[in-house]
């Protein structure tokens, strides 16, 4: 109920424009004490973003139910972060369907939502066509895309010269994602 109220208030403040809600984007790199996650040797390559949500589907279902209920009051989109492959996205969409069914079974209202996926890792950029075929839009997360393409943690001052958003490799991944989205007639944005 708290999440539903927060999402509904944020959506209402946009005066009819669509709110895009990113699902839980946490993990060992951004630890949340209440999740009780074990420490990881390399948390940037560990259980984070959508991987965490799929490992803890009860948390994702709560968030999706709240978002669907808020969408009954105002335009709302749902975006899944740190997608690495089409299979993860299919699983997340299955949980979205489950959340919608559970609300219907309880007689609770659920609104229509546009669904998107973040392109933050090279694998997602190179699989853009397969991802775009499953969702309404893609959004390129340039900070993480640069970090993962260059294998250089963006917060590490000693590697700052590698955090270049216009590096040819990064630009090629962005261009490829856009080209595949155009072919699929799928909107793509930059986050």
C-alpha positions in Angstrom: 0.0 0.0 0.0 2.9 2.4 0.8 4.5 1.7 -2.6 1.2 2.1 -4.4 0.5 5.4 -2.7 4.0 6.7 -3.5 3.8 5.7 -7.1 0.3 7.2 -7.5 1.5 10.5 -6.0 4.5 10.6 -8.3 2.4 9.8 -11.3 -0.3 12.4 -10.3 2.4 15.1 -10.0 3.2 14.6 -13.7 -0.2 16.0 -14.7 -1.1 13.2 -17.2 2.4 12.6 -18.5 3.7 9.0 -18.1 5.8 8.1 -15.1 8.4 5.4 -15.9 9.1 3.3 -12.8 12.3 1.3 -12.7 11.9 -1.8 -10.7 14.3 -2.4 -7.8 17.8 -1.6 -9.0 19.9 -2.7 -6.0 22.3 -5.5 -5.2 25.6 -6.1 -3.6 26.9 -3.0 -5.3 24.1 -1.0 -3.7 23.4 -3.1 -0.6 20.1 -2.8 1.2 20.5 -4.0 4.8 17.0 -5.6 4.9 17.8 -7.9 2.0 20.5 -9.7 3.9 22.5 -10.3 0.8 25.9 -12.0 1.2 29.0 -10.0 0.3 30.2 -10.7 -3.3 33.8 -10.6 -4.5 32.8 -8.6 -7.5 29.4 -7.1 -6.8 29.2 -5.2 -10.1 29.1 -8.5 -11.9 26.9 -10.2 -9.2 23.3 -10.3 -8.1 22.0 -6.9 -8.8 19.1 -5.2 -10.7 16.8 -7.7 -12.4 19.0 -10.6 -11.3 18.2 -9.7 -7.7 14.5 -9.3 -8.4 14.3 -12.7 -10.1 16.2 -14.2 -7.1 13.7 -12.6 -4.7 10.4 -12.7 -6.7 8.3 -11.9 -3.7 9.8 -8.4 -3.6 9.3 -7.9 -7.3 5.7 -9.1 -7.1 4.9 -6.5 -4.4 6.4 -3.7 -6.5 4.6 -4.9 -9.7 1.3 -5.1 -7.9 1.7 -1.6 -6.5 2.7 -0.2 -9.9 -0.2 -1.8 -11.6 -2.6 -0.4 -9.1 -1.1 3.1 -9.4 -1.4 2.7 -13.2 -5.2 2.5 -12.8 -5.1 6.2 -11.7 -2.4 7.7 -14.0 -0.2 6.8 -17.0 2.6 4.6 -15.8 5.4 2.5 -17.4 7.5 -0.2 -15.8 11.1 -0.7 -16.7 13.4 -3.6 -15.8 17.0 -2.7 -15.0 20.2 -4.6 -15.7 18.7 -7.0 -18.3 21.4 -9.3 -19.6 19.4 -11.7 -21.8 15.9 -12.3 -23.2 15.3 -15.2 -20.8 15.5 -12.9 -17.8 13.1 -10.5 -19.4 10.6 -13.3 -20.2 10.8 -14.4 -16.5 10.1 -10.8 -15.4 7.2 -10.5 -17.8 5.8 -13.7 -16.4 5.9 -12.2 -12.9 4.1 -9.1 -14.2 1.4 -11.3 -15.6 1.2 -13.1 -12.2 0.9 -9.8 -10.4 -1.9 -8.7 -12.8 -3.8 -12.1 -12.3 -3.5 -11.9 -8.5 -4.9 -8.4 -8.5 -7.8 -9.5 -10.7 -8.5 -12.5 -8.4 -8.7 -10.1 -5.5 -11.0 -7.7 -7.3 -8.4 -4.9 -7.3 -8.0 -2.5 -10.2 -4.9 -2.7 -12.4 -4.1 -0.2 -15.1 -2.4 -0.8 -18.4 1.3 -0.2 -18.4 4.0 0.2 -21.0 6.9 -2.1 -20.3 10.5 -1.5 -21.0 14.0 -2.8 -20.4 17.3 -1.1 -19.7 20.2 -1.7 -22.0 23.1 -1.3 -19.6 25.4 -4.2 -20.5 27.0 -5.0 -23.9 25.1 -8.3 -24.0 21.8 -6.4 -23.9 22.9 -4.0 -26.6 23.8 -6.9 -28.8 20.5 -8.7 -28.0 18.5 -5.5 -28.6 16.3 -7.1 -31.3 15.3 -10.0 -29.0 14.6 -7.6 -26.1 12.7 -5.1 -28.1 10.4 -7.9 -29.4 9.2 -8.6 -25.9 8.6 -5.0 -24.6 7.2 -1.7 -25.6 10.5 0.3 -25.3 14.2 0.1 -24.5 16.2 2.6 -22.5 20.0 2.8 -22.8 21.6 3.3 -19.4 24.8 5.0 -20.6 26.6 5.2 -17.2 26.5 1.4 -16.7 27.0 0.7 -20.5 30.2 2.7 -20.4 31.3 1.0 -17.2 30.7 -2.5 -18.5 32.0 -1.9 -22.0 35.2 -0.4 -20.7 35.6 -2.8 -17.7 36.2 0.2 -15.6 34.3 1.0 -12.5 32.8 4.5 -12.9 33.6 5.5 -9.3 37.3 4.6 -9.5 39.3 7.8 -10.0 42.3 5.9 -11.3 40.2 4.7 -14.2 38.4 7.9 -14.9 40.0 8.3 -18.3 38.2 5.1 -19.4 34.8 6.4 -18.4 34.3 7.9 -21.8 30.7 8.0 -23.1 31.9 8.8 -26.6 34.4 6.0 -26.8 34.0 4.3 -30.2 33.0 1.0 -28.6 30.3 2.6 -26.5 29.0 4.5 -29.5 28.9 1.4 -31.6 26.8 -0.4 -29.0 24.4 2.5 -28.8 24.2 2.8 -32.6 23.5 -1.0 -32.8 20.8 -0.8 -30.2 19.1 2.1 -32.0 19.4 0.4 -35.4 17.7 -2.8 -34.0 15.0 -0.8 -32.3 14.2 1.1 -35.5 14.0 -2.2 -37.4 11.6 -3.5 -34.7 9.7 -0.2 -34.7 10.4 0.0 -31.0 11.0 3.3 -29.1 14.4 3.7 -27.5 15.6 6.4 -25.2 18.7 7.3 -23.2 18.6 7.2 -19.4 
